[in-house]
């Protein structure tokens, strides 16, 4: 897996499987670091910002795979409905089968 592409690049597309893997890794890293560092201080704040940006990159690329603009991540800001919408839209529904304006069809993340 190309981790830099997965977490630091906002262009392109990722498949549903790669989105789930990426989200699971962010969740586990967040839990482990919260346990080790605690939930206070500048270090925790910096880690939270880094994980937020990584998650944002995942969500944007997943919306691109669905043929939608990355701005759709703002739907997540709607209480309750936003979370449900995001799980269905990104985690359950398939991406475009053919190439779209964001890149060629994908079944898995590019190697690298």
Secondary structure as GFF3:
##gff-version 3
##sequence-region A 1 112
A	DSSP	alpha_helix	3	8	.	.	.	ID=ss1
A	DSSP	alpha_helix	16	37	.	.	.	ID=ss2
A	DSSP	alpha_helix	41	65	.	.	.	ID=ss3
A	DSSP	three_ten_helix	70	77	.	.	.	ID=ss4
A	DSSP	alpha_helix	81	86	.	.	.	ID=ss5
A	DSSP	pi_helix	87	92	.	.	.	ID=ss6
###
